[in-house]
Amino acid sequence: MIRYISQKQLPLEGFDTPPGMILDPNNRWVKLRDCLPWDELSESYYKTLCSRLGRPAKDARIVIGAVIIKHKLSISDEETVEQIRENPYLQYFIGLKGFQAKAPFASSLLEL
């Protein structure tokens, strides 16, 4: 089952961070997020999934963003999840609404 959420950009100011934390708009992940065609990438991703069967798919932004992080940093599936869990910039990059201490997905999501 597919639940599409438009990938329109959440402004950096709208990202919920812990008190006292201010994210830098010049961070490499913020800049990369702003230049990727998320809606087009999501559309291509969702075309590969069945719209009527199975569990709901993870949001395309999370999946695509995690794969980009994994390959850009040359790290394992498990390390990708840990890096995302620990880093508010990476959480912003994959489209979360705010920083969360809990991992947004299991590393098995990235296994091919």
Secondary structure, DSSP 8 states (H G I E B T S, - for coil): -----------GGGSB--TT----TTSHHHHHHHHS-HHHHHHHHHHTS-SSSSS----HHHHHHHHHHHHHHT--HHHHHHHHHH-HHHHHHTT-SB--SS-SS-GGGG--
